[in-house]
Amino acid sequence: ACERCRCHSEDTRTAILYTLLSQNLSQSRVSCGPAQQRCLCHQRRTVCLRTPHITCQAASDVLVKTVSFMKNLPSFQLLPRDDQLLLLDSCWAPLFLLGLVQEMVTFEVMETPAPSMLKKILLDGQSKQQEPERMQPTLAAVQRLQCCLNTFWSLDLSPKEYAYLKGTILFNPDVPGLRASLYIESLQREAQRVLQEVLRPLHPEDQGRFARTLLIASTLKSIPPALITDLFFRPVIGNADIVELIVEMFYEIASRRPAP
């Protein structure tokens, strides 16, 4: 909660203008929620991409390649449509992150500019009719994401390793509601088996690489899809649902036919 945040007790030299303006704002506040009061702690500071026009384009390219990868898997096309939708919803985020690693996409963030309190006061009457502002990614969340990417880069995976690792992530039989969960489980085991066979000749001296690769891959699932969306795609798609866009992309690619 914002009252327990150390930054509010450590900084006692509050600006006079801030005090005057915040007094006016406090009259219209009902509660002190995290979206209503800006926290100044280093880890809780909200951030955005430093070069969104470059990074968002690179991220969009990776997403297209990710969707194309799923579309080009014959075993995925054989699944019931409902299962395809469930796997798309569940697995697009870790597959996208793995694509960022493979494409060596790097990015920098900067602190999100603080909202103008004077503007809030002047537009207070209008703001009640507007939608609440979206939560921005925090510095701590982005640092966890970058840590996952850096760990993967340290593995220095080959293209074959990436391909079969994507298969182990995509064919997840633990997704609730799957109709062909047994078949999907067999596809995941097959992808893991081939991945292990690929690793042996490439890294004969590293007996623990297979287990370590799967363990590191599991960390990708800990990154919230909302963070990925807000950081890489929200500047482009606005309030659109990213999963709906991915589904549209998938079936649009699926319906395409090569030109004569």
Summary of the structure (lengths in Angstrom):
residues: 260
radius of gyration: 22.6
end to end distance: 61.9
largest distance: 72.2
contacts: 668
relative contact order: 0.15
helix: 64%
strand: 3%
